[in-house]
Amino acid sequence: MKISKTLFFLLALLVHSSLYADVIFSIKGIDNKDVKENIVVFLKGLSQPQNANSQSYLQQVQSSTRQAVTALGYYQMKLDINVTGEAGKQTVTLLVNLGMATRITALNLKLLGEGSSDPDFLKIVKNFPLKKNDILHHGKYEQGKNQLKNMAQQHGYFDAKFSQASVDVISKNNSATVNIRFDTGIRYQFGELFFSPEDLPAKKLISSLQNFKAGDPYDSQTLMKFNTETNRTGYFKNISIVPEIKKKQGREIPLLVLAKMRPKDSFNAGIGVSTDEGIRGKFRWTRPWVNQYGHSIVGNVVASVPRQEASLAYNIPISDPLYHYYSIKTGYKFVDDNDTNTQQYLFSVGRYKRLENNWLRNVFVKYHNETGEQGQDDFSAELIMPGVSFSRIRLRGGLHPTWGDTQQYEIAVAHKSLFSSSNLFKIYGKAKFLRSYNKQQFFSTTEVGALYTDSIYNVPASMRFFAGGDQSIRGYSYESISPEDNDGYLIGGKYLAVQSLEYRFPVANNWKVATFIDAGTATSTFSEPISVGAGLGIIWSSPIGPVRFYAAAPVNNADTTLNKWMLHFMIGPEL
């Protein structure tokens, strides 16, 4: 029984479909591409007929064609329609004579109300899509009206209306008069903030992020920026600030803050892999909201076989939780790698502020306590280091950037008169750039640094310079390039200079092949030869981020034991 019903339905559908003609339109006599495309758009809106030669269908074709051409200013059109073919598959040929175009002989555009002197409204009037002597274009007419209405909403003229909006066409003269009188009314102002829920603990913080005050002229772009700033603080699961226009009080528009706080604590864990450190585990704890002032806590633990570290940061917003705040940090780090075995205890206080062009400046004071062994020498250092750093990250392309750069620069100083165990001045900079051209990519890294001190042995091992490894000079082991003592132990250098250039080209979907050359040194005298590594690589744009595999070898090292290929493997972002 079910089969019979299905067959009946299919048969009925087939019969129903066969009742309607497959109509093909052929439009002739028109050179104007815009008019022709508009006719096609209007004709596509017609329902399929049983017979394209029927009087009712031909009237619909004629009406739709006339609407299409008059919308673009052609009121004198003459149209001949011819239908060929049998019912079921027919061609409708339209022979169109557009005639003379209707032109605007008068354009009367008037602003009334408080917005009549608003520069943004005056700019719309000056650049109105229609001008005197233009061909009448109803789409541009509506576009200009919408620009006025949208600007009224953006600038808080919520009572704005057209007291006149008309197009008077005199067909016999092929002329038209456009009349627009737009009354903006008064401009409303920002009112007070109201919160939902009323006991929202972030009231003071949200208020501190306001880029306007009650009584300022309303502007939707200003409100949008306020929404953006509050959303990116990381305090809220969701938040939006909306104008309550219907609840306006005099000129003021109250603003309703709808917010839901994030969970009190959040935890993230992950695993990374690199040739330098092997398997590396990460754990991150965040308490985004400590109190009503927006204080936050971030804890990190990173562990691999050669190094383990833990840190805790307490952040205090000044005016912007992300880009203007104090950060109090403490941490511990243990390293046992190559000829380095150290323990570090760190404490710092920094003031972060975003500058022009999105540079983030940090003015800081660091306490650095480090003991351990570098090469054959034991050392112990205790430094108090004031300094300043600048950093910036720019990315385009999401998880797999196609354009971007990261830059970080730092200057720090220690002196015995400032309760440090030695005198030290350090300057450091690192910049990475990624650029794409026709699916090909160019990636470069520049890293430089300098230490000014009486003796390298007075500098903690973590502040000395080493080169080599995945993120430095490939073809060499991690931090294996450095001055050595008389017994061949690495002691670290006063200076660092590394340059890397890499070219990538696609070979398949999500796959690229790379060729590169890295060169540089970590030295104290620049008497050693420059170390150079070169090779090939494969980059996979995986669902979890870039996966990079490189094979590299030293190309100018006199030590024949080093003239062999090394493999470098990395997962995760490179910028």
LINUR-V9894 format. One record per helix or strand of 2 or more residues. SS is the DSSP state (a for helix, b for strand). FROM is the first residue (numbers start at 1). TO is the last residue. If there is no record, write none. Layout:
ss = {SS	SS}
from = {FROM	FROM}
to = {TO	TO}
This chain:
ss = {a	b	a	a	b	b	b	a	a	a	b	a	b	b	a	a	b	a	b	b	b	b	b	b	b	a	b	b	b	a	b	b	a	a	b	b	b	b	a	b}
from = {2	22	33	55	78	89	103	114	119	138	161	171	175	189	203	220	236	245	252	266	278	296	307	324	340	356	360	377	403	416	424	440	456	461	495	511	531	545	560	566}
to = {18	28	44	70	86	97	112	117	126	154	170	173	183	196	208	231	243	247	261	274	287	303	320	337	354	358	374	396	414	418	437	452	458	463	508	523	542	554	562	571}
